[in-house]
């Protein structure tokens, strides 16, 4: 089973606020792995991929 991260864990991993994580999800820049829009969760592999891409293009 794939590891999923909460909004708080995703924010901590990316070094950003929880509000920014929610905004990234709302803007479809970070894909949520669940159906709950109030408490989204994210696949760890997707979060890592987003971080790598963001760092390559100039930061998160």
mmCIF file of the N, C-alpha and C atoms, coordinates in Angstrom:
data_MODEL
# 
_entry.id   MODEL 
# 
loop_
_atom_site.group_PDB 
_atom_site.id 
_atom_site.type_symbol 
_atom_site.label_atom_id 
_atom_site.label_alt_id 
_atom_site.label_comp_id 
_atom_site.label_asym_id 
_atom_site.label_entity_id 
_atom_site.label_seq_id 
_atom_site.pdbx_PDB_ins_code 
_atom_site.Cartn_x 
_atom_site.Cartn_y 
_atom_site.Cartn_z 
_atom_site.occupancy 
_atom_site.B_iso_or_equiv 
_atom_site.pdbx_formal_charge 
_atom_site.auth_seq_id 
_atom_site.auth_comp_id 
_atom_site.auth_asym_id 
_atom_site.auth_atom_id 
_atom_site.pdbx_PDB_model_num 
ATOM 1   N N  . UNK A 1 1  ? 0.838   -1.183 0.000   1.00 0.00 ? 1  UNK A N  1 
ATOM 2   C CA . UNK A 1 1  ? 0.000   0.000  0.000   1.00 0.00 ? 1  UNK A CA 1 
ATOM 3   C C  . UNK A 1 1  ? 0.885   1.249  0.000   1.00 0.00 ? 1  UNK A C  1 
ATOM 4   N N  . UNK A 1 2  ? 0.497   2.218  -0.794  1.00 0.00 ? 2  UNK A N  1 
ATOM 5   C CA . UNK A 1 2  ? 1.273   3.450  -0.893  1.00 0.00 ? 2  UNK A CA 1 
ATOM 6   C C  . UNK A 1 2  ? 1.092   4.324  0.333   1.00 0.00 ? 2  UNK A C  1 
ATOM 7   N N  . UNK A 1 3  ? 2.170   4.955  0.726   1.00 0.00 ? 3  UNK A N  1 
ATOM 8   C CA . UNK A 1 3  ? 2.115   5.869  1.865   1.00 0.00 ? 3  UNK A CA 1 
ATOM 9   C C  . UNK A 1 3  ? 1.404   7.149  1.456   1.00 0.00 ? 3  UNK A C  1 
ATOM 10  N N  . UNK A 1 4  ? 0.523   7.624  2.322   1.00 0.00 ? 4  UNK A N  1 
ATOM 11  C CA . UNK A 1 4  ? -0.142  8.900  2.078   1.00 0.00 ? 4  UNK A CA 1 
ATOM 12  C C  . UNK A 1 4  ? 0.213   9.856  3.211   1.00 0.00 ? 4  UNK A C  1 
ATOM 13  N N  . UNK A 1 5  ? 0.219   11.131 2.872   1.00 0.00 ? 5  UNK A N  1 
ATOM 14  C CA . UNK A 1 5  ? 0.583   12.180 3.825   1.00 0.00 ? 5  UNK A CA 1 
ATOM 15  C C  . UNK A 1 5  ? -0.601  13.107 4.050   1.00 0.00 ? 5  UNK A C  1 
ATOM 16  N N  . UNK A 1 6  ? -0.774  13.528 5.281   1.00 0.00 ? 6  UNK A N  1 
ATOM 17  C CA . UNK A 1 6  ? -1.793  14.515 5.615   1.00 0.00 ? 6  UNK A CA 1 
ATOM 18  C C  . UNK A 1 6  ? -1.343  15.887 5.106   1.00 0.00 ? 6  UNK A C  1 
ATOM 19  N N  . UNK A 1 7  ? -2.230  16.850 5.216   1.00 0.00 ? 7  UNK A N  1 
ATOM 20  C CA . UNK A 1 7  ? -1.876  18.224 4.857   1.00 0.00 ? 7  UNK A CA 1 
ATOM 21  C C  . UNK A 1 7  ? -0.704  18.697 5.716   1.00 0.00 ? 7  UNK A C  1 
ATOM 22  N N  . UNK A 1 8  ? -0.766  18.420 7.012   1.00 0.00 ? 8  UNK A N  1 
ATOM 23  C CA . UNK A 1 8  ? 0.302   18.859 7.922   1.00 0.00 ? 8  UNK A CA 1 
ATOM 24  C C  . UNK A 1 8  ? 1.637   18.208 7.574   1.00 0.00 ? 8  UNK A C  1 
ATOM 25  N N  . UNK A 1 9  ? 1.625   16.905 7.307   1.00 0.00 ? 9  UNK A N  1 
ATOM 26  C CA . UNK A 1 9  ? 2.865   16.202 6.968   1.00 0.00 ? 9  UNK A CA 1 
ATOM 27  C C  . UNK A 1 9  ? 3.409   16.684 5.628   1.00 0.00 ? 9  UNK A C  1 
ATOM 28  N N  . UNK A 1 10 ? 2.526   16.958 4.693   1.00 0.00 ? 10 UNK A N  1 
ATOM 29  C CA . UNK A 1 10 ? 2.946   17.468 3.381   1.00 0.00 ? 10 UNK A CA 1 
ATOM 30  C C  . UNK A 1 10 ? 3.572   18.843 3.528   1.00 0.00 ? 10 UNK A C  1 
ATOM 31  N N  . UNK A 1 11 ? 2.947   19.694 4.326   1.00 0.00 ? 11 UNK A N  1 
ATOM 32  C CA . UNK A 1 11 ? 3.474   21.042 4.560   1.00 0.00 ? 11 UNK A CA 1 
ATOM 33  C C  . UNK A 1 11 ? 4.856   20.977 5.201   1.00 0.00 ? 11 UNK A C  1 
ATOM 34  N N  . UNK A 1 12 ? 4.999   20.101 6.177   1.00 0.00 ? 12 UNK A N  1 
ATOM 35  C CA . UNK A 1 12 ? 6.292   19.957 6.844   1.00 0.00 ? 12 UNK A CA 1 
ATOM 36  C C  . UNK A 1 12 ? 7.356   19.468 5.868   1.00 0.00 ? 12 UNK A C  1 
ATOM 37  N N  . UNK A 1 13 ? 7.024   18.473 5.054   1.00 0.00 ? 13 UNK A N  1 
ATOM 38  C CA . UNK A 1 13 ? 7.982   17.923 4.089   1.00 0.00 ? 13 UNK A CA 1 
ATOM 39  C C  . UNK A 1 13 ? 8.407   18.984 3.069   1.00 0.00 ? 13 UNK A C  1 
ATOM 40  N N  . UNK A 1 14 ? 7.446   19.783 2.602   1.00 0.00 ? 14 UNK A N  1 
ATOM 41  C CA . UNK A 1 14 ? 7.751   20.795 1.592   1.00 0.00 ? 14 UNK A CA 1 
ATOM 42  C C  . UNK A 1 14 ? 8.299   22.088 2.193   1.00 0.00 ? 14 UNK A C  1 
ATOM 43  N N  . UNK A 1 15 ? 8.147   22.263 3.501   1.00 0.00 ? 15 UNK A N  1 
ATOM 44  C CA . UNK A 1 15 ? 8.619   23.486 4.142   1.00 0.00 ? 15 UNK A CA 1 
ATOM 45  C C  . UNK A 1 15 ? 7.725   24.682 3.856   1.00 0.00 ? 15 UNK A C  1 
ATOM 46  N N  . UNK A 1 16 ? 6.422   24.425 3.750   1.00 0.00 ? 16 UNK A N  1 
ATOM 47  C CA . UNK A 1 16 ? 5.446   25.484 3.471   1.00 0.00 ? 16 UNK A CA 1 
ATOM 48  C C  . UNK A 1 16 ? 4.302   25.370 4.476   1.00 0.00 ? 16 UNK A C  1 
ATOM 49  N N  . UNK A 1 17 ? 3.384   26.316 4.435   1.00 0.00 ? 17 UNK A N  1 
ATOM 50  C CA . UNK A 1 17 ? 2.249   26.297 5.352   1.00 0.00 ? 17 UNK A CA 1 
ATOM 51  C C  . UNK A 1 17 ? 1.174   25.323 4.875   1.00 0.00 ? 17 UNK A C  1 
ATOM 52  N N  . UNK A 1 18 ? 0.317   24.928 5.815   1.00 0.00 ? 18 UNK A N  1 
ATOM 53  C CA . UNK A 1 18 ? -0.804  24.061 5.467   1.00 0.00 ? 18 UNK A CA 1 
ATOM 54  C C  . UNK A 1 18 ? -1.752  24.764 4.505   1.00 0.00 ? 18 UNK A C  1 
ATOM 55  N N  . UNK A 1 19 ? -1.926  26.064 4.671   1.00 0.00 ? 19 UNK A N  1 
ATOM 56  C CA . UNK A 1 19 ? -2.793  26.826 3.768   1.00 0.00 ? 19 UNK A CA 1 
ATOM 57  C C  . UNK A 1 19 ? -2.267  26.762 2.333   1.00 0.00 ? 19 UNK A C  1 
ATOM 58  N N  . UNK A 1 20 ? -0.960  26.821 2.199   1.00 0.00 ? 20 UNK A N  1 
ATOM 59  C CA . UNK A 1 20 ? -0.376  26.751 0.845   1.00 0.00 ? 20 UNK A CA 1 
ATOM 60  C C  . UNK A 1 20 ? -0.557  25.363 0.241   1.00 0.00 ? 20 UNK A C  1 
ATOM 61  N N  . UNK A 1 21 ? -0.446  24.318 1.048   1.00 0.00 ? 21 UNK A N  1 
ATOM 62  C CA . UNK A 1 21 ? -0.682  22.958 0.556   1.00 0.00 ? 21 UNK A CA 1 
ATOM 63  C C  . UNK A 1 21 ? -2.118  22.846 0.033   1.00 0.00 ? 21 UNK A C  1 
ATOM 64  N N  . UNK A 1 22 ? -3.059  23.363 0.806   1.00 0.00 ? 22 UNK A N  1 
ATOM 65  C CA . UNK A 1 22 ? -4.469  23.311 0.382   1.00 0.00 ? 22 UNK A CA 1 
ATOM 66  C C  . UNK A 1 22 ? -4.683  24.101 -0.902  1.00 0.00 ? 22 UNK A C  1 
ATOM 67  N N  . UNK A 1 23 ? -3.997  25.223 -1.025  1.00 0.00 ? 23 UNK A N  1 
ATOM 68  C CA . UNK A 1 23 ? -4.118  26.021 -2.249  1.00 0.00 ? 23 UNK A CA 1 
ATOM 69  C C  . UNK A 1 23 ? -3.532  25.275 -3.444  1.00 0.00 ? 23 UNK A C  1 
ATOM 70  N N  . UNK A 1 24 ? -2.380  24.612 -3.247  1.00 0.00 ? 24 UNK A N  1 
ATOM 71  C CA . UNK A 1 24 ? -1.789  23.822 -4.336  1.00 0.00 ? 24 UNK A CA 1 
ATOM 72  C C  . UNK A 1 24 ? -2.745  22.720 -4.782  1.00 0.00 ? 24 UNK A C  1 
ATOM 73  N N  . UNK A 1 25 ? -3.436  22.110 -3.828  1.00 0.00 ? 25 UNK A N  1 
ATOM 74  C CA . UNK A 1 25 ? -4.407  21.063 -4.163  1.00 0.00 ? 25 UNK A CA 1 
ATOM 75  C C  . UNK A 1 25 ? -5.605  21.668 -4.892  1.00 0.00 ? 25 UNK A C  1 
ATOM 76  N N  . UNK A 1 26 ? -6.092  22.780 -4.393  1.00 0.00 ? 26 UNK A N  1 
ATOM 77  C CA . UNK A 1 26 ? -7.248  23.448 -5.010  1.00 0.00 ? 26 UNK A CA 1 
ATOM 78  C C  . UNK A 1 26 ? -6.942  23.874 -6.449  1.00 0.00 ? 26 UNK A C  1 
ATOM 79  N N  . UNK A 1 27 ? -5.704  24.279 -6.690  1.00 0.00 ? 27 UNK A N  1 
ATOM 80  C CA . UNK A 1 27 ? -5.292  24.729 -8.020  1.00 0.00 ? 27 UNK A CA 1 
ATOM 81  C C  . UNK A 1 27 ? -4.774  23.590 -8.891  1.00 0.00 ? 27 UNK A C  1 
ATOM 82  N N  . UNK A 1 28 ? -4.933  22.357 -8.391  1.00 0.00 ? 28 UNK A N  1 
ATOM 83  C CA . UNK A 1 28 ? -4.522  21.139 -9.112  1.00 0.00 ? 28 UNK A CA 1 
ATOM 84  C C  . UNK A 1 28 ? -3.029  21.093 -9.409  1.00 0.00 ? 28 UNK A C  1 
ATOM 85  N N  . UNK A 1 29 ? -2.233  21.732 -8.573  1.00 0.00 ? 29 UNK A N  1 
ATOM 86  C CA . UNK A 1 29 ? -0.785  21.662 -8.718  1.00 0.00 ? 29 UNK A CA 1 
ATOM 87  C C  . UNK A 1 29 ? -0.210  20.508 -7.905  1.00 0.00 ? 29 UNK A C  1 
ATOM 88  N N  . UNK A 1 30 ? -1.004  20.032 -6.945  1.00 0.00 ? 30 UNK A N  1 
ATOM 89  C CA . UNK A 1 30 ? -0.655  18.880 -6.133  1.00 0.00 ? 30 UNK A CA 1 
ATOM 90  C C  . UNK A 1 30 ? -1.907  18.023 -6.047  1.00 0.00 ? 30 UNK A C  1 
ATOM 91  N N  . UNK A 1 31 ? -1.821  16.811 -6.544  1.00 0.00 ? 31 UNK A N  1 
ATOM 92  C CA . UNK A 1 31 ? -3.008  15.949 -6.630  1.00 0.00 ? 31 UNK A CA 1 
ATOM 93  C C  . UNK A 1 31 ? -3.321  15.277 -5.307  1.00 0.00 ? 31 UNK A C  1 
ATOM 94  N N  . UNK A 1 32 ? -4.578  15.396 -4.908  1.00 0.00 ? 32 UNK A N  1 
ATOM 95  C CA . UNK A 1 32 ? -5.052  14.729 -3.704  1.00 0.00 ? 32 UNK A CA 1 
ATOM 96  C C  . UNK A 1 32 ? -5.333  13.266 -4.013  1.00 0.00 ? 32 UNK A C  1 
ATOM 97  N N  . UNK A 1 33 ? -5.013  12.396 -3.060  1.00 0.00 ? 33 UNK A N  1 
ATOM 98  C CA . UNK A 1 33 ? -5.209  10.962 -3.256  1.00 0.00 ? 33 UNK A CA 1 
ATOM 99  C C  . UNK A 1 33 ? -6.572  10.497 -2.761  1.00 0.00 ? 33 UNK A C  1 
ATOM 100 N N  . UNK A 1 34 ? -7.339  11.381 -2.146  1.00 0.00 ? 34 UNK A N  1 
ATOM 101 C CA . UNK A 1 34 ? -8.638  10.998 -1.614  1.00 0.00 ? 34 UNK A CA 1 
ATOM 102 C C  . UNK A 1 34 ? -9.743  11.870 -2.168  1.00 0.00 ? 34 UNK A C  1 
ATOM 103 N N  . UNK A 1 35 ? -10.950 11.581 -1.716  1.00 0.00 ? 35 UNK A N  1 
ATOM 104 C CA . UNK A 1 35 ? -12.120 12.325 -2.175  1.00 0.00 ? 35 UNK A CA 1 
ATOM 105 C C  . UNK A 1 35 ? -12.528 13.459 -1.240  1.00 0.00 ? 35 UNK A C  1 
ATOM 106 N N  . UNK A 1 36 ? -11.942 13.497 -0.057  1.00 0.00 ? 36 UNK A N  1 
ATOM 107 C CA . UNK A 1 36 ? -12.315 14.482 0.940   1.00 0.00 ? 36 UNK A CA 1 
ATOM 108 C C  . UNK A 1 36 ? -11.605 15.806 0.673   1.00 0.00 ? 36 UNK A C  1 
ATOM 109 N N  . UNK A 1 37 ? -12.347 16.791 0.210   1.00 0.00 ? 37 UNK A N  1 
ATOM 110 C CA . UNK A 1 37 ? -11.743 18.090 -0.104  1.00 0.00 ? 37 UNK A CA 1 
ATOM 111 C C  . UNK A 1 37 ? -11.430 18.894 1.156   1.00 0.00 ? 37 UNK A C  1 
ATOM 112 N N  . UNK A 1 38 ? -12.090 18.584 2.273   1.00 0.00 ? 38 UNK A N  1 
ATOM 113 C CA . UNK A 1 38 ? -11.833 19.279 3.537   1.00 0.00 ? 38 UNK A CA 1 
ATOM 114 C C  . UNK A 1 38 ? -10.545 18.795 4.192   1.00 0.00 ? 38 UNK A C  1 
ATOM 115 N N  . UNK A 1 39 ? -10.262 17.499 4.099   1.00 0.00 ? 39 UNK A N  1 
ATOM 116 C CA . UNK A 1 39 ? -9.063  16.903 4.696   1.00 0.00 ? 39 UNK A CA 1 
ATOM 117 C C  . UNK A 1 39 ? -8.350  16.052 3.647   1.00 0.00 ? 39 UNK A C  1 
ATOM 118 N N  . UNK A 1 40 ? -7.743  16.684 2.641   1.00 0.00 ? 40 UNK A N  1 
ATOM 119 C CA . UNK A 1 40 ? -7.094  15.903 1.588   1.00 0.00 ? 40 UNK A CA 1 
ATOM 120 C C  . UNK A 1 40 ? -5.861  15.162 2.103   1.00 0.00 ? 40 UNK A C  1 
ATOM 121 N N  . UNK A 1 41 ? -5.531  14.094 1.435   1.00 0.00 ? 41 UNK A N  1 
ATOM 122 C CA . UNK A 1 41 ? -4.288  13.365 1.677   1.00 0.00 ? 41 UNK A CA 1 
ATOM 123 C C  . UNK A 1 41 ? -3.568  13.250 0.345   1.00 0.00 ? 41 UNK A C  1 
ATOM 124 N N  . UNK A 1 42 ? -2.262  13.077 0.419   1.00 0.00 ? 42 UNK A N  1 
ATOM 125 C CA . UNK A 1 42 ? -1.441  13.080 -0.782  1.00 0.00 ? 42 UNK A CA 1 
ATOM 126 C C  . UNK A 1 42 ? -0.516  11.877 -0.787  1.00 0.00 ? 42 UNK A C  1 
ATOM 127 N N  . UNK A 1 43 ? -0.354  11.246 -1.941  1.00 0.00 ? 43 UNK A N  1 
ATOM 128 C CA . UNK A 1 43 ? 0.592   10.146 -2.064  1.00 0.00 ? 43 UNK A CA 1 
ATOM 129 C C  . UNK A 1 43 ? 2.000   10.706 -1.886  1.00 0.00 ? 43 UNK A C  1 
ATOM 130 N N  . UNK A 1 44 ? 2.793   10.040 -1.064  1.00 0.00 ? 44 UNK A N  1 
ATOM 131 C CA . UNK A 1 44 ? 4.141   10.538 -0.786  1.00 0.00 ? 44 UNK A CA 1 
ATOM 132 C C  . UNK A 1 44 ? 4.965   10.649 -2.059  1.00 0.00 ? 44 UNK A C  1 
ATOM 133 N N  . UNK A 1 45 ? 4.782   9.724  -2.984  1.00 0.00 ? 45 UNK A N  1 
ATOM 134 C CA . UNK A 1 45 ? 5.537   9.772  -4.244  1.00 0.00 ? 45 UNK A CA 1 
ATOM 135 C C  . UNK A 1 45 ? 5.179   11.028 -5.043  1.00 0.00 ? 45 UNK A C  1 
ATOM 136 N N  . UNK A 1 46 ? 3.905   11.439 -5.015  1.00 0.00 ? 46 UNK A N  1 
ATOM 137 C CA . UNK A 1 46 ? 3.495   12.656 -5.722  1.00 0.00 ? 46 UNK A CA 1 
ATOM 138 C C  . UNK A 1 46 ? 4.066   13.902 -5.063  1.00 0.00 ? 46 UNK A C  1 
ATOM 139 N N  . UNK A 1 47 ? 4.117   13.905 -3.736  1.00 0.00 ? 47 UNK A N  1 
ATOM 140 C CA . UNK A 1 47 ? 4.673   15.049 -3.006  1.00 0.00 ? 47 UNK A CA 1 
ATOM 141 C C  . UNK A 1 47 ? 6.166   15.178 -3.299  1.00 0.00 ? 47 UNK A C  1 
ATOM 142 N N  . UNK A 1 48 ? 6.873   14.060 -3.299  1.00 0.00 ? 48 UNK A N  1 
ATOM 143 C CA . UNK A 1 48 ? 8.307   14.074 -3.616  1.00 0.00 ? 48 UNK A CA 1 
ATOM 144 C C  . UNK A 1 48 ? 8.541   14.571 -5.044  1.00 0.00 ? 48 UNK A C  1 
ATOM 145 N N  . UNK A 1 49 ? 7.715   14.098 -5.972  1.00 0.00 ? 49 UNK A N  1 
ATOM 146 C CA . UNK A 1 49 ? 7.839   14.512 -7.369  1.00 0.00 ? 49 UNK A CA 1 
ATOM 147 C C  . UNK A 1 49 ? 7.584   16.012 -7.507  1.00 0.00 ? 49 UNK A C  1 
ATOM 148 N N  . UNK A 1 50 ? 6.565   16.524 -6.814  1.00 0.00 ? 50 UNK A N  1 
ATOM 149 C CA . UNK A 1 50 ? 6.277   17.956 -6.846  1.00 0.00 ? 50 UNK A CA 1 
ATOM 150 C C  . UNK A 1 50 ? 7.465   18.754 -6.310  1.00 0.00 ? 50 UNK A C  1 
ATOM 151 N N  . UNK A 1 51 ? 8.033   18.306 -5.202  1.00 0.00 ? 51 UNK A N  1 
ATOM 152 C CA . UNK A 1 51 ? 9.164   19.027 -4.599  1.00 0.00 ? 51 UNK A CA 1 
ATOM 153 C C  . UNK A 1 51 ? 10.346  19.074 -5.562  1.00 0.00 ? 51 UNK A C  1 
ATOM 154 N N  . UNK A 1 52 ? 10.651  17.944 -6.198  1.00 0.00 ? 52 UNK A N  1 
ATOM 155 C CA . UNK A 1 52 ? 11.767  17.900 -7.145  1.00 0.00 ? 52 UNK A CA 1 
ATOM 156 C C  . UNK A 1 52 ? 11.525  18.860 -8.313  1.00 0.00 ? 52 UNK A C  1 
ATOM 157 N N  . UNK A 1 53 ? 10.333  18.860 -8.841  1.00 0.00 ? 53 UNK A N  1 
ATOM 158 C CA . UNK A 1 53 ? 10.004  19.740 -9.970  1.00 0.00 ? 53 UNK A CA 1 
ATOM 159 C C  . UNK A 1 53 ? 10.077  21.210 -9.542  1.00 0.00 ? 53 UNK A C  1 
ATOM 160 N N  . UNK A 1 54 ? 9.485   21.529 -8.403  1.00 0.00 ? 54 UNK A N  1 
ATOM 161 C CA . UNK A 1 54 ? 9.484   22.903 -7.922  1.00 0.00 ? 54 UNK A CA 1 
ATOM 162 C C  . UNK A 1 54 ? 10.901  23.406 -7.687  1.00 0.00 ? 54 UNK A C  1 
ATOM 163 N N  . UNK A 1 55 ? 11.757  22.565 -7.140  1.00 0.00 ? 55 UNK A N  1 
ATOM 164 C CA . UNK A 1 55 ? 13.142  22.977 -6.904  1.00 0.00 ? 55 UNK A CA 1 
ATOM 165 C C  . UNK A 1 55 ? 13.890  23.205 -8.208  1.00 0.00 ? 55 UNK A C  1 
ATOM 166 N N  . UNK A 1 56 ? 13.585  22.397 -9.232  1.00 0.00 ? 56 UNK A N  1 
ATOM 167 C CA . UNK A 1 56 ? 14.248  22.589 -10.528 1.00 0.00 ? 56 UNK A CA 1 
ATOM 168 C C  . UNK A 1 56 ? 13.857  23.878 -11.214 1.00 0.00 ? 56 UNK A C  1 
ATOM 169 N N  . UNK A 1 57 ? 12.607  24.327 -10.974 1.00 0.00 ? 57 UNK A N  1 
ATOM 170 C CA . UNK A 1 57 ? 12.162  25.537 -11.672 1.00 0.00 ? 57 UNK A CA 1 
ATOM 171 C C  . UNK A 1 57 ? 12.268  26.800 -10.813 1.00 0.00 ? 57 UNK A C  1 
ATOM 172 N N  . UNK A 1 58 ? 12.959  26.683 -9.694  1.00 0.00 ? 58 UNK A N  1 
ATOM 173 C CA . UNK A 1 58 ? 13.241  27.893 -8.938  1.00 0.00 ? 58 UNK A CA 1 
ATOM 174 C C  . UNK A 1 58 ? 12.707  27.958 -7.519  1.00 0.00 ? 58 UNK A C  1 
ATOM 175 N N  . UNK A 1 59 ? 12.209  26.900 -6.997  1.00 0.00 ? 59 UNK A N  1 
ATOM 176 C CA . UNK A 1 59 ? 11.782  26.907 -5.599  1.00 0.00 ? 59 UNK A CA 1 
ATOM 177 C C  . UNK A 1 59 ? 10.303  26.645 -5.432  1.00 0.00 ? 59 UNK A C  1 
ATOM 178 N N  . UNK A 1 60 ? 9.957   26.329 -4.218  1.00 0.00 ? 60 UNK A N  1 
ATOM 179 C CA . UNK A 1 60 ? 8.568   25.955 -3.922  1.00 0.00 ? 60 UNK A CA 1 
ATOM 180 C C  . UNK A 1 60 ? 7.740   27.165 -3.668  1.00 0.00 ? 60 UNK A C  1 
# 
